[in-house]
Amino acid sequence: MVVSASPRVAVVIPSYRVTRHVLGVIERIGPEVERIYVVDDACPDGSGEHVAKHGTDPRVRVIRHTENGGVGAAVVSGYRAAIEEGMDIVVKIDGDGQMDPALLPSFIDPILRGEADYAKGNRFWDLRHIRRMPGVRRWGNLGLSFMAKASTGYWDIFDPTNGYTALSVPVAALLPLESLSRRYFFETDLLFRLGTLRAAVVDVPMDAFYGDETSHLDVRRAVFEFAAKHLRNFGKRVSYNYFLRDLSIASLELVAAVLLIAFALAFGGYHWLLSIQSGTPATVGTVMLPALAMVSGLQFLLAFLAYDIGTMPRRALHPLLSASRRRLEARR
């Protein structure tokens, strides 16, 4: 076991328009949790005040925001509190009742065993459960998952917008919390930041409950809105990992792929337009040169992707961080 025999586990519950459900969620959180942070993100329904007045669980600490910052801002406040109080693991659960607190041990176990730094839910694991998911969410998550794989470098994870997560607190302390996206892109942006640390991430099979709760995420809109952010993170990730931190064979493959494909499109497109305007068929050489460049470029691109997939982070960071912390404490 990597952390202490009795790991200090905290739960963060972002609280915004969940007054009807949040107390029921708290009641279902098991004794393995030492602290529960209910973050009132300037909720117009007064969720935080509702919990403070009607809740009886002594583990609860209400954190209030004066302005609404989004789900990401609420979770970051919980992360900061967990770091300040010296917790080992911090779990994020929504307050709307979609996430079953009974699954919490399944999320913290990979971290306790030293297999992962971050565990996240995957509602697509069991195909029987997918049918109960609303169709728009189902197809939207498919699109978001593919974009997230490329932008984060975690090619083996799915369901990136899933908010049921567990994070090693020593790893959370290394994250640039102030730079994380504050709204619905938070979970995916967190994956990107974890990738820059080379943290190990695992999916945890789970089911979700869809009752009378209100979802504030428009998946159809999010697919298009998130595309630009995924492209930005992909560019950052490639720059960091393949040109700033290291220069590998994959770096050269990517450069060759971009140059060859760009040449094929530019040269082939130019001569295609000339052929249309003049009414003269293009020569064999004019056709073959961009075709050869395109095929070669795609081969280099596939080689780069194979390398990228093969170098996903597999070794958890937090055992090393915990060991270093214990050595420093022993010296004191």
Sequence and secondary structure as in RCSB ss.txt:
>XXXX:A:sequence
MVVSASPRVAVVIPSYRVTRHVLGVIERIGPEVERIYVVDDACPDGSGEHVAKHGTDPRVRVIRHTENGGVGAAV
VSGYRAAIEEGMDIVVKIDGDGQMDPALLPSFIDPILRGEADYAKGNRFWDLRHIRRMPGVRRWGNLGLSFMAKA
STGYWDIFDPTNGYTALSVPVAALLPLESLSRRYFFETDLLFRLGTLRAAVVDVPMDAFYGDETSHLDVRRAVFE
FAAKHLRNFGKRVSYNYFLRDLSIASLELVAAVLLIAFALAFGGYHWLLSIQSGTPATVGTVMLPALAMVSGLQF
LLAFLAYDIGTMPRRALHPLLSASRRRLEARR
>XXXX:A:secstr
  S SS  EEEEEEESS TTTHHHHHHT  TT  EEEEEE S TT HHHHHHHH   TTEEEEE SS   HHHHH
HHHHHHHHHTT SEEEE  TTS S GGGHHHHHHHHHTTS SEEEEETTSSHHHHTTS HHHHHHHHHHHHHHHH
HHS TT   TT   EEEEHHHHTTS GGGS  STTHHHHHHHHHHHHT  EEEEE     SS      HHHHHHH
HHHHHHHHHHHHHHIIIIIS   HHHHHHHHHHHHHHHHHHHHHHHHHHHHHHT    HHHHHHHHHHHHHHHHH
HHHHHHHHHHT   S SHHHHHHHHHHHHHH 
